[in-house]
């Protein structure tokens, strides 16, 4: 489950952190509020190709970070173990 999303210097966003709760989470707001940038940030976390034009004007780099929790039975943990990587709780 996606718990937290941190975005810095992406498009029009200086810096923001979004907390997600269990169940349905809805992004609302006026046109130009940045909803699509949040969705694009999640796409980047999931492996979408980044375009350097997404970097905020005047900045050298952008940063997107997500905190995700998975059930203990998720096959992802086996994959990490096969590479010798010890997983944390989050």
Secondary structure by P-SEA (a helix, b strand, c coil): cccbbbbccccccccbbbbbcccbbbbbbcccccaaaaaaaaaaaaccccccccccccccbbbbbbbbbbccccaaaaaaaaaccccccc
